[in-house]
């Protein structure tokens, strides 16, 4: 154990001497969470909208007021003709146009269907579809209020029987306000943890080769497993510190609740770090210098894991063959863990399948890396 402890101390001292690496290790995660937390936001609000009100009645003004009060739309101009909205959309000054044709108010007053037109810029398909959904909800709400008012007036006068109604009461669990930050910021935490721990471990053995200290370790009585554990232990500790820092920014900086057990999150994070350190070590045994280690870790492991984990693209939307591949991605299971603990308040009774999978995958990866690890220069 004394030999193992000295290897661990050596790694910490070596990191301490690299003054440029300290800010990268401890400051970069906080900065990245702050930047991604503010930058990654898929909520659609204040959509620039140009108005074409050809009706100019109380009904049309009430409709426009509903759009403005919703905070989903922002009126940036108005035109007299529907054909004139093209220039707003082409130049990007507006993303949507609301066209109220003549006779809209008269149609509502006489009990007929009042027709509206929405013209949207489909360049950003995601934002456009969300904005159209908001507009449709507002119009449906107005129509429901008008029908309800007419039924009440008819019932009071006895001229007609009140018709039946269907009322929808939506309920959203875990994220009632549908804040996209609550979904993405914990995912950024997982991404930062994966990148930092994998890069540190991938460049660990290779750095020893380049600076010549591996030759000195060869002539010592240190066993391969002691060298292996001694080099990886500091990186695991650094990963836990980074997780705590990023979690603090996530909770206190962005107000994302952590409804589950923080200790459970720490324990399951260790299982994920077991995988990332093993993959980084495996990469380090396949390359000869730090540049190759970085390129191999980024393009050979990180990028595929990010794309196939469900952090960026929903797994349900992927082809069946690709969905099958995602089961071999450790980040997929950690993404479920971190969102489950943060947002759903999930416990080990719910997350045990992910925990067992990460444990088995981590042991297998480390075993493979250890078999390739040699206490000698290739």
N, C-alpha and C positions, 0 to 999 in steps of 0.2 A: 504493500500500500504506500510505503514511502516513495518508491519509484514512481508510482502512478501520480502521487500528489506533486512530486517535483515536475513531472511533465505538464500537469495542469497549471502550476505556477509559472512555468516557462512560457506557456501560451499566453497567459494574462500579461506577463511582463513584455512579451514581444508585441502584443497589441498596444500596450501602454506606450511603447517607444514610437509607434507609428502615429504621430500626432495628427496627421491628415485623416486617419481612419476613424478617430474618436468622434468627430462631428458627424461623419457619415453614419456611424452606427446608432448614435443616440438622438441626434437632432433631425436627421433625414426622415425618420418615421413620423415624427410630430408634424413636420412641415408638409409631408405628403398627405397625411390625413386631413390637414387643414385645407390644402389646395384642392384635393379631390372632393372633399366634403362640400366645398363651395361651388366647385366647377361641375360636378356630376349632379345634375338636377333635371329630371325629365318631366317635372310638373309643368303644365301648360297654363299660363296666366297672362293676362293683359295682351291678348292677341291683337295686333294692330288691325283695325277694321275700318273700312270705308263704308259710309251709309249712302244708300240711294232711296230716299223716302219720296215716292211719287204720290203718296196718298195724302200726307199732311193732315191727318185727323188725330183725334184724341186716342184712338185705338193704336195707331201706328206709333205715336209718341210714347204710349205706355209700353209697347213692345220694346222700343229702343231703350227706354229707361231700365227695363228688366235686364237687358244685355249689359248695360253699363254697371248696374248695381251688383251684378254677379261676380265682378272682378276678374272674370275670364276674358273679357273683351275690352278693348280700349279704342274709342272712336278717334281716328286720326284725320278724318276729313269727310267730305260729303260731295256727291255729284248729283246732277239732275237726271242723267240717263244711265242705264245699265251698261251701255257700250263703253262708257268712259272709265269703268273700273279697271280695264285691262292695264292701263299705264301705271296704276298703283301697284298692281301685282307684278308686273314686269320689272319695275325698278326696285321692288322689295320694300317700298314704303308701307305696304299693307300686305297681310297674309290672308285676309278674308274680306268679302264684301257682303253686306246685308241689303237685299233689294226688296223693298215693300212696294208692290204695284198699286196702281190706282184701283179704287173699289175695295180695298182691303177692309176698311172700317165698315162700309155699307154691307159687305158680305157677312161680317160678324153680327151686325145689328139685325139683319134679316134671318139669321139662323143658317146661312149657307156657309160653305167652306171658304175660309180666307187663306189665300195661297201666298207663300213667301218663296224667295229664292236665295240660296247661299252659294256664293262663288268663292272657292278656296284655292289657295296656292298649294299644289300637290308636290312641290319640290321636296319638302320634308314630309314624307308620307306619315310618319308617326305622329308628329305634332298636328298635322292636318286632320287625321282621323280622330284624335282626341278632341280637337276644337269642334269638329262637326258633331261629335257626341254631346259636347256641352250645349251647342246650339239646339240640337234636337231635344235635349231634356228641357231647356227653357221653353221652347215652343209647345212641347207636350204639356208642360205645367200650365201655361197660359190657356191652352185649349181645355184642360180639365177644369180650371177655375170658371171659365165661361159656361161650360156645360153644367157644372154644379149650380151656378147662379141661376141659370135658366130653369133648372129643375125645381129649385126652391121657389122661384117666382110662380111657376106653373102650379106647384102644390098649394101655395098660399091662396091663389085665385080660384082653385078648384077646376081649372080648365082642362087639366090633364094629370094623369098619375105620374108620380116621380119614378124615373127609371132607375134600375139597379146600377151600382157603382163597383169598380174594382180599384182598390187602393194598394199601392206597393210601398212597403216600408223597408227600405234596404238597411242592412246591418253589416258593418265591416269590423272584423275581428283583428286584433293585434296591431293594426295601424289605422285607426278610425278616420284620420284625416287624409289617408292615402299619400303620406309624405314620402317622396321617392328617396330622400336622404336616409330615412330609417332603413331602407332596403340596401342602399349602395355603400354607405359609410362603413358598416361592419364588414362588408365584402372587401373594401379597401384595406382594412386591418389584416384580413387573411392574406391578401395579395402582398402586402409589405412584408409580413412575416415569412412568407414563402421565398420571396426574392432575396431578402437579407441572409437568412440562414443557409439557403442553398448556395449562394455565391460565396459566403465565408468558408463553408466546408469544402466547396469545389476547389477553391484556391489555396486551401490549407497545405496539403501535401506538395502541390506544385510549387508553392512559395518556398518550401524547405529545399526543394531541388535547386531552384534558381539562386538562392542566396548561399547555398553550400552547407547549411546546417544539417541537412539530412545525412551527409557523409559523416558528420561528427556523431550523429545518433546511431549510425550503423555500428560503430566500434564500441558502443556502450552495452551493458547487459540488459537493456530495456527489452522486454518482450513485445512482439507485434501487437497483442491485444492491449497492452498498457499504453503503447504509443497511440493506438487507435482511439481508445477511450479518453486518453489525456488530451488529444487534439480536439475531440468533438465536444467534450464537456463544457469548455468555455463558450463555444458557439451556442450550445443549448441554453446556458445561463443568459447570454446576450439576447437570444430570442425571447425568453420569458420577460426580460426587462423591456424589450421593444413592445411586446404585447400589452404589458401593463401601461406603458406610456400612451400607446395608441388607443387603448380602451378608455383611459382617462380623458383624452381629447374627445373621443366619440361621445362619452356620456356627459361630461361637463361643458364641452365646447359646442356640441350640436344638439344636446338634449335627447339623444337616442337612449331610451330606457334599457336597462339590463334587468329583465324580469326574472331571470333564472339565477342559479348559484354561480358566483364568481369563482369559487374554489373548484367547482365542476368544470368551468371553462378553462381554468389553469391546467387541471389534470388532463383534459382532452386535448388541449393545445400541446402538451408534451408528447402525446401520441402523434400529432401532426408533425411536430418538429423531428420526431424519430424518423419519419418518412423523408422530410426535406434534407436532413443531414445525411441520411443514407444515400439519397440520390446525388447529393453534392459530392460525397466521398467517392461514389461510383464513377462520376464524371472525372474526378481528379486522377483516378487510376487509369484512365483511358487517354489522357493528354500529356503533353510534355512541358507546357509553359502556361503562365497565367492568362495570356490572351486566349489561348485555345480553351482553357477552363471556363473563362467567362462566356465565350461564344457557344461552347457546348452546353453550358447550363442554361443560357438564355434561349437559344433556338432549339435545343434538343429536349428540353424539359419544361421550362417556364411558359413559353408561348403556347405550346399545345395544352398545357394544364389550364391556362387562363381561358382559352377558347372553348375547351371541352368540359369545364367544371360547372357551368351554369352561372358563373359570376357575371358574365357579360351577356351571353346569349342563352335563352331558355332551352333546356335540354329537350323539352317536349316538342319544340319546333324543329329539331334536328332529324335527319333521316334515320330509319331504324338501325342501319349498320353503324352509324356514328354514335347513336345512343348506346349501343352495346360496348363501344370502345370506352365510353365515359366511366364505366364501372371500374376501369383500371386506373382512374385518376384519383389520387388521394385528396386533392383539393375539392373534389365534388362532395366528399363526405364531411370535410371540415367546414365547407360552406353551409351545409345543413346544420351542423353543430353550432356554428357561431350565430346564425340567424335564429336557430331554435332557442338558444340560451338568451340572446338579447331580446328578441321580440315576442316569442311565444312563451317564454318561461319554462321550456322543456327541461325535464330531469333525466337522470340516467335511465329510468324506466322506458323512456321514449327514444333516447339517443344511443342505447346500448348496441344496436346493430352497426351504427357508424363507428362507435368506439372499437368494437371487436374487429371490424374490417380494417381500420387504421392500424391497430396493433399487429394484425397478421401481415399486412402489407409492409409495415415498418420493419418487422423482424426479417421478413424475406429480403427486403432491399438491403438492409445492413449486412445480412449474411452473405449475399452475393458480393457486396462491396468488400467485405472482410476477406473473402476467398481470393479476390483479385489483389488485395493489398499485400505488398511485399516490403519487408524491412531491408530493402536494398535498392540501388539505382538500376533502372532498366537500361 
